[in-house]
Amino acid sequence: MKTAMKHAGKPHRKGRFMKTKERLSTTFIRKVLVVLLIGQSFIWYWSFSRHNITIDRDLETRMQTVSAMIRNVAAEVDKAEGYRHLEHVMDGALKDENIVYIEVSRNSEVITRTSQSQEDEDLRVMKSPILKDGTEIGTVMLKYRTGRTDTAFILTNLTLQGIVFVVLTLLIYLFFQGHIGTQIEKLSANIERVTLGDLTQKIETSEENEIGIIAKGLDFLIERLLVTVKKLKSVAGNVSAAISQLNLTFKNVINGINHQQRSLEEISRAVKTASGAQRRTMSNTEKLLSLSNDNVSALLEMRAASEEIAASISNLNRNVSDSYSTVAALTRSARELASMADNATTAVQQASTSIEEMNASVKEVGKTIKGSAELSSQTTNIIAEKGMLSVVDAIEGMDRIEASVTSLTDAIKRLGRRSSDIEKILSVIKDVTEQTGMLSLNAQILAVQAGEHGKSFSVVADEMRSLSEKTASSTQDIATIVSTLQKEIREAMESTTETVRMVEEGNHVVLRTGDTLREILHASQKSTEMAESIERAVEQQTKGLDQIVKAIEHIKGMLLDVNRTTEEQEQGTASLLESISSIKEAMEAARNATDEQAESTRFITDNIELANERTAEIAKASAEQQEVNDRIIEAMEEVMVIGKETARNVKEVSLFITSLHDEVEVLRKEVEMFRTSTA
């Protein structure tokens, strides 16, 4: 994406190829003129050098002739007339304007010399030996000038060179402008419009030379670029639409995940509420179990007291029987009876108090069991209504998420296929670029073969090569963008695959949660049934305790009768037998009541033990239900974590898709810069 944004930030290339400082014809003619000037300068220098060499050679030959003539004369000089003849010859030689000084010496003595004014000129010296009969007898020395520059020759040569230079310049300019310059300007104008993004240009040419080949190559390149840009526009539009659809799909996925999170939070709150109710049920059950244990202890004590009362009544019955045998022991028996009656009254009072406490405890247990049953019923209703409905909503949300993710996966796969189409288009552009490079290389080879006349083709070939390189660079940039797109598409595919896996795991977890909630519902229903059973048992226990209270009230009445009988016995012996009979009947009734009390106590004990067993089962079921609730809470937390992770992954994929959309928009804007229709 950074590469795409970097290219998007660059200004469009407006006429960069054609806005040159000077025209190609001017540059070409200037270079040709420089070459001509250098060539003509070389020719002029060569001609001047050859002219000077010829002059020097002629001068040296003439000097050698003069020297030979003087040597011949000097070799024959023996008399004064001979010396005059030698001087005459030397004077004749001095008439040559190049000879400045002549000296003749024999036997190391100068015999004659003659000279002109030297004016400190640069002179050459020529010494020649004087031979006679093969023997050197003297020396002739000549000093002469090297020669003066032929000004007329130089002016004539320069004039001719200038005329030739001007004529060649005009001919080259007319030839280049008429046959090459115009065609190059047309090609340059077409290239200018192409670089501005106008791909509707057609390069028309009837030439069959190198420029015609270049024009046809450019026309072929423009046509291929036009087709490629149209395909890129179509692909960019399709990719942009696909990415927009992906963004919409991701929004739906995120909404589904958020809805799932809310459903899971509701389930978690419902399970936590059920767990709290279960904890209260366990606490009440423990209290109920403790109260039941206290009731058992109280009943055991009451049974022991009842047995003691039964034993006392038996003793009283024996004493009353003994009172029939003797009247003397009446007073003692009456006192013992009164004492026993007092003890019995105290015991009965204690038993009555214990029974009342036990009755209150049993009623409290009944209230607790009733509250526990109501809590269990509420827990069952919460799980059956809210919990299962939330699980159903969660399953439906997971199904919607799975469908959205599947749609997202299909869209990303289509996007991957679109990127493969872009790669094919880039391959075509690469082939066109390579062909353009080959065309520019052929043009350069032809320019080299054409020599000086092919330099214009070299310039056009350079322009083609530059255009090919720019196209290759743009193709490379597009390939980089496409590679980045494919990489991000692969990352999106991986994230989507991971999202599908996590959605499947979340679906499994939700299903397990539903199974667990059904187990909780079953356990809660069982707990409710057990609580109702305990409630019925407690009601039966309450009824039994009411009967015990009535029996104890009856015993208290009997004991009051015993007290009254004892008082009557103390008042007189006349009614002793009648009183003893009444006491005997009362003792029988007391014994029967005591037996009934013992039986009721055993019944109550059995009921309380049964209630304890049921309460222990309730506590065990509550503990199991609490463990299930804990597992449900852990599963809900795991599902929520998975949902958050899924949402995060979906948001990351959404960010990748948004970045991909930005890059596609940049690519589309770059492609829109090209004009592909004449409308």
Buried (B, 14 or more C-beta within 10 A) or exposed (E): BEBBEEBBEEEEEEEEBBEEEEEBBEBBBEEBBEEBEEEBEEEBEEBBEEBBEEBEEEBBEBBEEBBEBBBEBBBEBEEEEEBEBBBEBBEEBBEBEBBBBBBBBBEEEEBBEBEBEEEEEEBBEBEBEBEEEEEEBBBBBBBBBBBEEBEEBBEEBEEEBEEEBEEBBEEBBEEBBEBBBEBBBBBBEBBBBBBBBBBBBEBEBEEEBBBBBBBBBBBBBBEBBBBBBBBBBBBBEBBBEBBEBBEEBBEBBBBBBEBBBBBBBBBBEBBBBBBEBBBBBBBBBBBBBEBBBBBBEBBEBBBEBBBBBBEBBBBBBEBBEBBEEEEEEBEEBBEBBBEBBBBBBEBBBEBBEBBBEBBEBBBBBBBBBBBBBBBBBBBBEBBBEBBBBBBEBBBBBBBBBBBBBBBBBEBBEBBBEBBEBBBEBBEBBBEBBEBBBEBBBBBBBBBEEBEEBBBBBBBBBBBBBBBBBBBBEBBBBBBBBBEBBBEBBEBBBEBBEBBBEBBEBBBEBBBBBBEBBBBBBBBBBBBBEBBBBBBEBBBBBBEBBEBBBEBBEBBBBBBEBBBEBBEBBBEEEEBBEEBBBBBBEBBEBBBEBBEBBBEBBEBBBEBBBBBBEBBEBBBEBBEBBBEBBEBBBEBBEBBBEBBEBBBEBBBBBBEBBBBBBBBBBBBBEBBBEBBBEEE
